[in-house]
Amino acid sequence: MCAPLVLAGADLEYVHQTKYLGVLLKASTQFKCSFDQAKIKFYRSFNAMCYRTKIASSELVCVQLLKSICMPVLLYAVEVLPPTKTDVARLDHALDRAVFRIFGSSSSADITYIREAVDISGVTGYVACRYRNFRRRYFTCFFMVLYGAELC
């Protein structure tokens, strides 16, 4: 058994995960994050959106609201954190379930076709796009500060 870590006279508690800026960081030998809370919040926002748009009876309205409201919840901080292939597959499955609920199609081929038709690409594409935009903004701000220009 190891001796407990002490900081300012108090023992530090060992935890398996901790929340920092809305992201769950997991205890591991490598840097890992948990996207389970993001999925829970995605399903919560999607269910609320479906309940409120029940009167509209328009799939396209639901798809647009899915893209503008629910997708940012699902993809929160993925441009900064390294999602694993398993995490990406789980996030993709959440999108498949949302498309299934909107359109009522249970076949995976139908869900893939619908996602292509309404322009809901896979999570990998969203992650790459968000990462590219994050890096562009980060380096732009870095060079502006470095050369004395106005702050971003």
NORBELHU-V863975 format. One record per residue. RES is the residue in three letters. SS is DSSP state (~ for helix, > for strand, _ for the rest). PSI is psi in radians with two decimals (999 if undefined). D_CENTER is the distance of its C-alpha to the mean C-alpha in whole Angstrom. Layout:
res=<RES | RES>
ss=<SS | SS>
psi=<PSI | PSI>
d_center=<D_CENTER | D_CENTER>
//
This chain:
res=<MET | CYS | ALA | PRO | LEU | VAL | LEU | ALA | GLY | ALA | ASP | LEU | GLU | TYR | VAL | HIS | GLN | THR | LYS | TYR | LEU | GLY | VAL | LEU | LEU | LYS | ALA | SER | THR | GLN | PHE | LYS | CYS | SER | PHE | ASP | GLN | ALA | LYS | ILE | LYS | PHE | TYR | ARG | SER | PHE | ASN | ALA | MET | CYS | TYR | ARG | THR | LYS | ILE | ALA | SER | SER | GLU | LEU | VAL | CYS | VAL | GLN | LEU | LEU | LYS | SER | ILE | CYS | MET | PRO | VAL | LEU | LEU | TYR | ALA | VAL | GLU | VAL | LEU | PRO | PRO | THR | LYS | THR | ASP | VAL | ALA | ARG | LEU | ASP | HIS | ALA | LEU | ASP | ARG | ALA | VAL | PHE | ARG | ILE | PHE | GLY | SER | SER | SER | SER | ALA | ASP | ILE | THR | TYR | ILE | ARG | GLU | ALA | VAL | ASP | ILE | SER | GLY | VAL | THR | GLY | TYR | VAL | ALA | CYS | ARG | TYR | ARG | ASN | PHE | ARG | ARG | ARG | TYR | PHE | THR | CYS | PHE | PHE | MET | VAL | LEU | TYR | GLY | ALA | GLU | LEU | CYS>
ss=<_ | _ | _ | _ | _ | > | > | _ | _ | > | > | _ | _ | _ | _ | _ | > | > | > | > | _ | _ | > | > | > | > | _ | _ | _ | _ | _ | > | > | > | _ | ~ | ~ | ~ | ~ | ~ | ~ | ~ | ~ | ~ | ~ | ~ | ~ | ~ | ~ | ~ | ~ | ~ | _ | _ | _ | _ | _ | _ | ~ | ~ | ~ | ~ | ~ | ~ | ~ | ~ | ~ | ~ | ~ | ~ | ~ | ~ | ~ | ~ | _ | _ | _ | _ | _ | _ | _ | _ | _ | _ | ~ | ~ | ~ | ~ | ~ | ~ | ~ | ~ | ~ | ~ | ~ | ~ | ~ | ~ | ~ | ~ | ~ | ~ | ~ | _ | _ | _ | _ | ~ | ~ | ~ | ~ | ~ | ~ | ~ | ~ | ~ | ~ | _ | _ | _ | _ | _ | ~ | ~ | ~ | ~ | ~ | ~ | ~ | ~ | ~ | ~ | ~ | ~ | ~ | ~ | ~ | ~ | ~ | ~ | ~ | ~ | ~ | ~ | ~ | ~ | _ | _ | _ | _ | _ | _>
psi=<2.40 | 2.70 | 2.49 | 2.58 | 2.43 | 2.31 | 2.09 | 0.68 | 0.02 | 2.46 | 2.38 | 2.33 | 2.38 | 2.26 | 2.72 | -0.43 | 2.69 | 2.66 | 2.24 | 2.08 | 0.66 | 0.11 | 2.35 | 2.08 | 2.29 | 2.56 | 2.18 | 2.95 | -0.34 | 2.87 | 2.07 | 2.60 | 2.76 | 2.25 | 0.23 | -0.72 | -0.63 | -0.72 | -0.71 | -0.78 | -0.60 | -0.86 | -0.67 | -0.81 | -0.64 | -0.76 | -0.69 | -0.72 | -0.75 | -0.71 | -0.70 | -0.45 | 0.17 | -0.59 | -0.60 | -0.63 | 0.51 | 2.12 | -0.63 | -0.59 | -0.76 | -0.70 | -0.76 | -0.71 | -0.61 | -0.79 | -0.71 | -0.48 | -0.86 | -0.63 | -0.76 | -0.55 | -0.75 | -0.65 | 0.38 | 2.12 | 0.27 | -0.33 | -0.35 | -0.56 | 2.60 | 1.69 | 2.41 | 3.00 | -0.62 | -0.76 | -0.76 | -0.73 | -0.68 | -0.70 | -0.67 | -0.68 | -0.64 | -0.69 | -0.70 | -0.73 | -0.64 | -0.75 | -0.70 | -0.76 | -0.62 | -0.84 | -0.27 | 0.38 | 2.32 | -0.25 | 2.38 | -0.57 | -0.70 | -0.73 | -0.72 | -0.76 | -0.78 | -0.73 | -0.65 | -0.69 | -0.65 | 0.18 | 0.86 | 1.63 | 3.09 | 2.84 | -0.55 | -0.74 | -0.73 | -0.73 | -0.78 | -0.75 | -0.80 | -0.67 | -0.74 | -0.77 | -0.67 | -0.82 | -0.70 | -0.81 | -0.70 | -0.86 | -0.56 | -0.83 | -0.70 | -0.81 | -0.54 | -0.71 | -0.71 | -0.69 | 0.24 | 0.27 | 3.08 | 2.68 | 2.70 | 999>
d_center=<37 | 36 | 37 | 35 | 33 | 35 | 33 | 36 | 38 | 35 | 34 | 30 | 28 | 26 | 23 | 21 | 18 | 17 | 15 | 15 | 13 | 11 | 10 | 12 | 14 | 16 | 20 | 21 | 23 | 20 | 17 | 14 | 11 | 10 | 7 | 10 | 9 | 6 | 7 | 11 | 10 | 8 | 12 | 14 | 13 | 14 | 17 | 18 | 18 | 19 | 22 | 23 | 23 | 25 | 28 | 27 | 27 | 26 | 23 | 22 | 22 | 19 | 17 | 17 | 16 | 13 | 12 | 13 | 12 | 10 | 7 | 7 | 6 | 3 | 2 | 4 | 6 | 6 | 9 | 11 | 10 | 11 | 9 | 12 | 14 | 13 | 10 | 9 | 12 | 11 | 7 | 10 | 12 | 11 | 11 | 15 | 15 | 14 | 17 | 19 | 19 | 20 | 23 | 24 | 24 | 24 | 25 | 22 | 24 | 24 | 20 | 20 | 23 | 21 | 18 | 20 | 22 | 20 | 18 | 14 | 14 | 12 | 9 | 11 | 12 | 9 | 9 | 12 | 13 | 11 | 12 | 15 | 15 | 14 | 17 | 20 | 19 | 19 | 23 | 24 | 24 | 25 | 28 | 29 | 29 | 31 | 34 | 34 | 33 | 31 | 28 | 25>
//
